[in-house]
Amino acid sequence: MELPTKERLMEKYWMGESTSADEDALKALSLKRPELFSAEELNYLNGIHQVQELTLGEDFGKNLVDEFVEAEKEEAISSQVIPIWKKSWMRVAASIILLIGMLFSFQQFNSSKILSDLSAEEVAAYEETKEALLLISQKMNKIKSVTAAFAKFDETQAKIKPNINLRN
């Protein structure tokens, strides 16, 4: 076969119009006259021919199911091995902090002084602390509103991005 025949066969192949006979002729040509093909074309054609020659064994389905079942068992075992505190360490940490806070509050409640029993200096310190905590609370609420604005911005941006991709 000559170069124009090779080009015609390759063109039909790439357009998806080749028949089995055309593909067999292309395979035979690539084996007989590899100099007509580029290295990339030869690698591609050889790979295709190797894949076409593969066959599934009779026990392929059984082996596939067995491997799937085994993988499921291993996953179940591995999920049981990991302690719960490693999976949800944030929950555990929050629970510990909450527990410490409750113990501290309970202790303070039992040994609390009445505001009238405090000295003027202690009352001033209490009021100053109360104002500082109120200021912190206000700042945290402000940050929360800013974060909500960012979330809304991200949501809007996500809606816009698919429209931009459609235009391109």
BELURQUI-V689638 format. One record per pair of residues at least 24 apart in sequence whose C-alpha atoms are under 10 Angstrom apart, sorted by the first residue. I is the first residue (numbers start at 1). J is the second residue. Records with the same first field share a line. If there is no record, write none. Layout:
# BELURQUI-V689638
I->J + J
This chain:
# BELURQUI-V689638
1->25 + 26 + 29 + 32 + 33
2->29 + 33 + 36
3->36 + 37
5->29
6->30 + 36 + 37
7->36 + 37
10->41
23->49
24->49
